[in-house]
Amino acid sequence: KYRGPRIGQLSTRPIPTGEQPSMTLSPTASMNRIGYLCEKAHTVPPEEVITSVKAFFDENKPVSAVVVTEGFKPVGLIMNIHLNFKLSQRYGFSLFAKKPVSEIMDASPMMVCHDESIANVADRAMQRKSSNLYDHIIVLKNGYLNGIVPVRTILNSLVKSQRDRTDILERYTTKLEQEDFEKKKAITALEESERMLQLVIDSIPHAIFWKDRDSVYMGCNRKFAEGAGIEHT
């Protein structure tokens, strides 16, 4: 039975460890940067036995990814869904159970710098092949593992950002109708920002929509519009 001595966690909270590289998220991190969404990462060395990682996933159901690291630097990613698929194949368990995780890990996972924009990361993530579309994204800081971000968290952040921008746009529109022409430049900037974010959300191959607090539809991406039979998002 797996006792969990070798799988560790890297957290966005301070870690008092002498010479270890800093893996804390700056308190001044911008809310539109991927580091703001960073979550703790469970880590394992490349030589860890596959059955140990499988047992860890089974005993920690909310956890769906483990980062393979060497000296606090990520060298691979193991998604629970991919591990289960590999082991469920014919002779899969017999072939891989006692082997090190380095033999089945994704050796080229998506890695991004902690200060990269969320919108840019989302755009890059959606360009991955379909089998890896929802794999977690590894976040680096100064070349070391800073944490991990699920794709679902990124999508939720984009939708919330779009909804908030829509609310701001409506408030400014009402106010600017009563003020002079110069102040209308603010609405132009907001519209451009909304357009750029809409382009990112439209690139997501799944239907997304958002509502206001009264459950009135405020917007959607192109995939949702096509399914609903409407022309504009």
Disulfide bonds with the S-S distance in Angstrom:
none
